[in-house]
Amino acid sequence: MYTGTAVFDMLLPGDSRSLKAKRAYVRPLVAYLRKFEVSVAEVGALDLHGRAQVGVAVVASEAAHVREVLDTIERAVAGRPEIELLSVRRRLHGDDDE
């Protein structure tokens, strides 16, 4: 069994100057990513206006499948015109990890 995680650090448009406006960008993104059958949540920069960190987790029997899913999700996030993807931190954990 393999698990993969990714944390996407994003810059939101200038009009997201309130938490309500920020949610208007983050909620649709989270809902969209859930269609890939992964776990998704806003995990950081919760009180910062204009920034968001969204975490994704996936579990599969093969490491290659985990990488493929995370690659697809990264392309999907990077392709969103309303946000600027600043960085991505990815980790892969397997049965051999302690």
Solvent accessible surface area in square Angstrom, and as a share of the most:
residue,aa,sasa,rsa
1,M,130,0.58
2,Y,71,0.27
3,T,39,0.23
4,G,0,0.00
5,T,50,0.29
6,A,1,0.01
7,V,29,0.17
8,F,1,0.00
9,D,15,0.08
10,M,0,0.00
11,L,72,0.36
12,L,11,0.05
13,P,38,0.24
14,G,54,0.52
15,D,98,0.51
16,S,2,0.01
17,R,187,0.68
18,S,52,0.33
19,L,71,0.35
20,K,156,0.66
21,A,27,0.21
22,K,5,0.02
23,R,109,0.40
24,A,68,0.53
25,Y,46,0.18
26,V,7,0.04
27,R,164,0.60
28,P,65,0.41
29,L,4,0.02
30,V,17,0.09
31,A,54,0.42
32,Y,81,0.31
33,L,0,0.00
34,R,134,0.49
35,K,156,0.66
36,F,65,0.27
37,E,162,0.73
38,V,16,0.09
39,S,75,0.48
40,V,9,0.05
41,A,49,0.38
42,E,52,0.23
43,V,79,0.45
44,G,12,0.11
45,A,25,0.19
46,L,102,0.51
47,D,116,0.60
48,L,100,0.50
49,H,97,0.43
50,G,12,0.12
51,R,80,0.29
52,A,0,0.00
53,Q,41,0.18
54,V,1,0.00
55,G,11,0.11
56,V,4,0.02
57,A,39,0.30
58,V,12,0.07
59,V,93,0.54
60,A,15,0.12
61,S,92,0.59
62,E,110,0.50
63,A,18,0.14
64,A,65,0.50
65,H,91,0.41
66,V,0,0.00
67,R,120,0.44
68,E,106,0.48
69,V,22,0.12
70,L,5,0.02
71,D,54,0.28
72,T,46,0.26
73,I,0,0.00
74,E,51,0.23
75,R,157,0.57
76,A,19,0.15
77,V,1,0.00
78,A,60,0.46
79,G,58,0.55
80,R,51,0.18
81,P,129,0.81
82,E,54,0.24
83,I,19,0.10
84,E,96,0.43
85,L,44,0.22
86,L,76,0.38
87,S,52,0.33
88,V,42,0.24
89,R,136,0.50
90,R,87,0.32
91,R,159,0.58
92,L,63,0.32
93,H,67,0.30
94,G,19,0.19
95,D,104,0.54
96,D,137,0.71
97,D,75,0.39
98,E,219,0.98
